[in-house]
Amino acid sequence: MVKFMEFASSNSIFGDVYFGISFVVLGTVLMGSLWYMYRTKSCPKQWRADGKTILITGGNTGIGKWTALELAKRVIARTETVSGEEEGGGKTARRLLIPVIAISVTRGEEAAEFICSKVPCALVTVMKMDLSSLNSVRHFVKEFKAKYDKLDILINNAGVALVPLTRSEDGYELHFAVNHLGHFLLTCLLLDQLKASTEGARIVVVSALAHKFVSINLKEINSEEGYVSWKAYSRSKLANILFARELTKLLKGSNVTVNSLHPGIVETDLLRHLVVYKVFRYCAWPFIKFFLKTPREGAQTSVYVAVSPDLAGVSGKYFSDCDEASVSKEAEDDHLAQALWKMSVEMTGL
Ligand SMILES: NC(=O)c1ccc[n+]([C@@H]2O[C@H](COP(=O)([O-])OP(=O)(O)OC[C@H]3O[C@@H](n4cnc5c(N)ncnc54)[C@H](OP(=O)(O)O)[C@@H]3O)[C@@H](O)[C@H]2O)c1
């Protein structure tokens, strides 16, 4: 090794390349380590959601599952008297209940078991809803209203990304249908339940930094011409912020707030629809994994926006890493937000 270094320093071209590469590698490792240490702020544990009824879309995996778990830890258990028959004895017994609700399309029961294994007294209700189907959303809302008379926290978390051109059952481009339209209809149909929240309700919209890389032409939003999946995804995330912006105006004077956020770049299976995903995951993941947030870390900003006492009454803002952040110019366009709202009403038949 010493001889090699002597050779490197005696040979000027080789030496320059050698030291150049060493500098880049060491620099990357150092910067990476610093970034890793300071990359995530956590939502303080003492900020609670006791007594709240919480609805999370896409709660079965990724960021949604960890958001559900983090919130389950912040809800005081209440006790309920149950009859002896149910408990298998002859007497009455008391059982702990935590009103956390996770919603998912599939694999929801696994997530519920996972949450209950960490918070044994958690009550996690799994209800099915396919956000790509407006019928399914309507059906879900009916079922939800029959079960619960109020909703305190709605977290619009579910999403798809980088899907090859696909149409929803209602004929809309899939990113737009799931990430925006499904959540648009769900939120609008649940507004009465949210307004019934005694302490004030919060709507949390999980958007993405990707909204900054695109603009929206409403006339072309459902067009097949020149379809590029990452643009379609980014547009749907821009639509999330415009939706939150317009809804903030419509909810002015009510006890409901709405804010959007970027969760960070998180190690989940969000890109599972990408054709080369498996190869990518196998070859590149071990190298980039180090720079990604874990799903638990990715859930922190959603939890922060849902429970932070500092955000009581705060509406229409965008957050990243448990802090307010800036959005793109287009995401601040009130005319666009209004036009998108009008179009969404027509598309969902609201
Ligand atoms: N991961 C990141 O780096 C990142 C970065 C920025 C923003 N985000 C946003 O964070 C949110 C959560 O993503 P994630 O990373 O946790 O991804 P994920 O692990 O793939 O989770 C996505 C969730 O959405 C659900 N979902 C997909 N299609 C649905 C449909 N038609 N109806 C109902 N639910 C549906 C999935 O359910 P199934 O499993 O049953 O399909 C899953 O529970 C998304 O909105 C995403 O845009 C993520």
The ligand as an SDF file (V2000), in Angstrom:
LIG
                    3D

 48 52  0  0  0  0  0  0  0  0999 V2000
  -41.6400    6.8420   -1.0050 N   0  0  0  0  0  0  0  0  0  0  0  0
  -41.2420    8.0530   -1.3320 C   0  0  0  0  0  0  0  0  0  0  0  0
  -40.0340    8.3180   -1.5100 O   0  0  0  0  0  0  0  0  0  0  0  0
  -42.2460    9.1550   -1.4920 C   0  0  0  0  0  0  0  0  0  0  0  0
  -41.7640   10.4390   -1.8380 C   0  0  0  0  0  0  0  0  0  0  0  0
  -42.6770   11.4730   -1.9860 C   0  0  0  0  0  0  0  0  0  0  0  0
  -44.0370   11.2340   -1.7870 C   0  0  0  0  0  0  0  0  0  0  0  0
  -44.4810    9.9680   -1.4700 N   0  0  0  0  0  0  0  0  0  0  0  0
  -45.9210    9.7820   -1.3020 C   0  0  0  0  0  0  0  0  0  0  0  0
  -46.1600    9.0630   -0.1120 O   0  0  0  0  0  0  0  0  0  0  0  0
  -47.3930    8.3420   -0.2240 C   0  0  0  0  0  0  0  0  0  0  0  0
  -47.2010    6.9300    0.2780 C   0  0  0  0  0  0  0  0  0  0  0  0
  -46.2870    6.2770   -0.5630 O   0  0  0  0  0  0  0  0  0  0  0  0
  -45.3260    5.0780   -0.0950 P   0  0  0  0  0  0  0  0  0  0  0  0
  -43.9570    5.4890   -0.4400 O   0  0  0  0  0  0  0  0  0  0  0  0
  -45.6440    4.6400    1.2780 O   0  0  0  0  0  0  0  0  0  0  0  0
  -45.7320    3.9710   -1.1690 O   0  0  0  0  0  0  0  0  0  0  0  0
  -46.2780    2.4770   -0.9940 P   0  0  0  0  0  0  0  0  0  0  0  0
  -45.4940    1.7530    0.0260 O   0  0  0  0  0  0  0  0  0  0  0  0
  -46.3470    1.9420   -2.3760 O   0  0  0  0  0  0  0  0  0  0  0  0
  -47.7440    2.7030   -0.4300 O   0  0  0  0  0  0  0  0  0  0  0  0
  -48.7780    3.1790   -1.2630 C   0  0  0  0  0  0  0  0  0  0  0  0
  -50.1120    2.8610   -0.6280 C   0  0  0  0  0  0  0  0  0  0  0  0
  -51.1420    3.3290   -1.4990 O   0  0  0  0  0  0  0  0  0  0  0  0
  -52.1080    2.2880   -1.6520 C   0  0  0  0  0  0  0  0  0  0  0  0
  -52.8050    2.3690   -2.9310 N   0  0  0  0  0  0  0  0  0  0  0  0
  -52.2900    2.2960   -4.1700 C   0  0  0  0  0  0  0  0  0  0  0  0
  -53.2730    2.3100   -5.0820 N   0  0  0  0  0  0  0  0  0  0  0  0
  -54.4420    2.3940   -4.3910 C   0  0  0  0  0  0  0  0  0  0  0  0
  -55.8010    2.4260   -4.7680 C   0  0  0  0  0  0  0  0  0  0  0  0
  -56.1910    2.3630   -6.0400 N   0  0  0  0  0  0  0  0  0  0  0  0
  -56.7240    2.4990   -3.7950 N   0  0  0  0  0  0  0  0  0  0  0  0
  -56.3620    2.5520   -2.4990 C   0  0  0  0  0  0  0  0  0  0  0  0
  -55.0980    2.5110   -2.0710 N   0  0  0  0  0  0  0  0  0  0  0  0
  -54.1430    2.4270   -3.0290 C   0  0  0  0  0  0  0  0  0  0  0  0
  -51.2780    1.0080   -1.5920 C   0  0  0  0  0  0  0  0  0  0  0  0
  -52.1250   -0.1040   -1.3390 O   0  0  0  0  0  0  0  0  0  0  0  0
  -51.7310   -1.5540   -1.9510 P   0  0  0  0  0  0  0  0  0  0  0  0
  -50.4570   -1.9280   -1.2870 O   0  0  0  0  0  0  0  0  0  0  0  0
  -52.8720   -2.4030   -1.5940 O   0  0  0  0  0  0  0  0  0  0  0  0
  -51.5890   -1.3150   -3.4360 O   0  0  0  0  0  0  0  0  0  0  0  0
  -50.3310    1.3510   -0.4490 C   0  0  0  0  0  0  0  0  0  0  0  0
  -50.9580    1.1170    0.7730 O   0  0  0  0  0  0  0  0  0  0  0  0
  -47.7940    8.4370   -1.7000 C   0  0  0  0  0  0  0  0  0  0  0  0
  -48.8070    9.3880   -1.8510 O   0  0  0  0  0  0  0  0  0  0  0  0
  -46.5350    8.9230   -2.4050 C   0  0  0  0  0  0  0  0  0  0  0  0
  -46.8110    9.6870   -3.5620 O   0  0  0  0  0  0  0  0  0  0  0  0
  -43.6130    8.9410   -1.3100 C   0  0  0  0  0  0  0  0  0  0  0  0
  1  2  1  0
  2  3  2  0
  2  4  1  0
  4  5  1  0
  4 48  2  0
  5  6  2  0
  6  7  1  0
  7  8  2  0
  8  9  1  0
  8 48  1  0
  9 10  1  0
  9 46  1  0
 10 11  1  0
 11 12  1  0
 11 44  1  0
 12 13  1  0
 13 14  1  0
 14 15  2  0
 14 16  1  0
 14 17  1  0
 17 18  1  0
 18 19  2  0
 18 20  1  0
 18 21  1  0
 21 22  1  0
 22 23  1  0
 23 24  1  0
 23 42  1  0
 24 25  1  0
 25 26  1  0
 25 36  1  0
 26 27  1  0
 26 35  1  0
 27 28  2  0
 28 29  1  0
 29 30  1  0
 29 35  2  0
 30 31  1  0
 30 32  2  0
 32 33  1  0
 33 34  2  0
 34 35  1  0
 36 37  1  0
 36 42  1  0
 37 38  1  0
 38 39  2  0
 38 40  1  0
 38 41  1  0
 42 43  1  0
 44 45  1  0
 44 46  1  0
 46 47  1  0
M  CHG  2   8   1  16  -1
M  END
$$$$
